[in-house]
Amino acid sequence: MIVQRSIEDKLQRQLDPSFSQVLNESHMHSVPPNSETHFKVIVVSEAFAGKTRVARHQLVNGILADEIAGPVHALSIQAHTGAEWQEREGAVLDSPDCASANKASA
């Protein structure tokens, strides 16, 4: 929970989101139990207004640079403004199956 908490705290401090959720999806991959290596971030912030999807991801990646350089192997980002989030009705995209997990179980 240490890495997840760090991600949550940094996003809260730097983006002042109206909604944020950090999901540890490590269990969906070929990693040891209780790993903190694969995360999905859903964040709604007006800091994304006027930014392209790439610029939004760059912003989040910059905020989480230490985690990405260290324990985080994969980071899925869903970044929206409040209006976009409302238009989506809070729908979150599902994460794809892990290719290496499928190979391990074959």
C-alpha positions in Angstrom: 0.0 0.0 0.0 3.0 2.3 0.2 3.3 2.9 -3.5 -0.4 3.3 -4.0 -0.6 5.8 -1.1 2.3 7.8 -2.6 0.5 8.0 -6.0 -2.8 9.0 -4.3 -1.1 11.7 -2.3 0.9 13.2 -5.1 -2.1 13.4 -7.5 -4.3 15.0 -4.8 -1.7 17.6 -3.9 -0.7 18.5 -7.5 -4.0 18.2 -9.4 -6.6 19.0 -6.8 -9.0 16.5 -8.4 -12.7 16.5 -8.0 -12.5 12.7 -8.3 -9.6 10.3 -8.2 -9.1 6.6 -7.9 -5.9 4.6 -7.9 -6.4 0.9 -8.5 -3.6 -1.6 -7.9 -4.0 -4.1 -10.8 -0.8 -6.0 -10.0 -2.9 -9.1 -9.1 -3.9 -9.3 -12.8 -0.3 -9.8 -13.9 2.5 -12.3 -13.4 4.0 -10.8 -10.3 4.3 -12.0 -6.7 1.3 -11.6 -4.3 0.9 -8.1 -2.7 3.0 -6.5 -5.5 2.6 -2.8 -6.3 3.8 -2.7 -9.9 0.7 -2.2 -12.1 -1.7 0.7 -11.5 -4.7 2.3 -13.1 -5.3 6.0 -12.3 -8.6 7.7 -12.9 -8.4 11.4 -12.2 -10.8 14.2 -12.9 -9.3 17.7 -12.7 -9.6 21.1 -14.3 -5.8 21.0 -14.6 -6.5 19.0 -17.8 -8.7 21.7 -19.4 -7.4 22.5 -22.9 -4.8 19.8 -22.9 -4.6 16.9 -25.3 -4.7 13.3 -24.1 -0.9 13.1 -24.6 -0.3 16.3 -22.6 -2.6 15.0 -19.8 -0.6 11.7 -19.6 2.7 13.6 -19.7 1.5 15.7 -16.7 0.5 12.7 -14.7 3.7 10.8 -15.7 5.7 13.9 -14.6 4.0 14.0 -11.2 4.6 10.2 -10.7 8.2 10.2 -12.2 9.7 8.7 -9.1 7.2 5.8 -8.9 7.6 5.1 -12.6 11.4 5.1 -12.4 11.2 2.7 -9.5 8.5 0.2 -8.4 5.8 0.9 -11.0 6.1 -1.2 -14.1 2.9 -0.2 -15.8 0.5 2.8 -15.4 -2.8 3.2 -17.1 -4.1 6.7 -17.0 -7.7 8.0 -17.5 -7.6 11.8 -17.2 -10.7 13.9 -17.6 -12.1 17.4 -16.9 -15.2 17.6 -14.8 -17.4 18.1 -17.8 -15.9 15.1 -19.6 -16.4 13.0 -16.6 -20.0 14.0 -16.3 -20.5 13.4 -20.0 -19.0 9.9 -19.5 -21.3 9.4 -16.5 -18.3 8.2 -14.5 -17.6 5.3 -16.9 -14.2 3.7 -16.4 -12.5 1.8 -19.2 -11.6 -1.9 -18.4 -8.0 -2.9 -18.4 -6.9 -5.4 -21.0 -5.8 -8.9 -20.0 -2.1 -9.3 -19.3 -0.4 -11.1 -22.2 2.3 -12.5 -19.9 -0.3 -13.8 -17.4 -2.1 -15.6 -20.3 1.2 -17.2 -21.3 1.9 -18.3 -17.8 -1.5 -20.1 -17.5 -1.2 -21.7 -21.0 
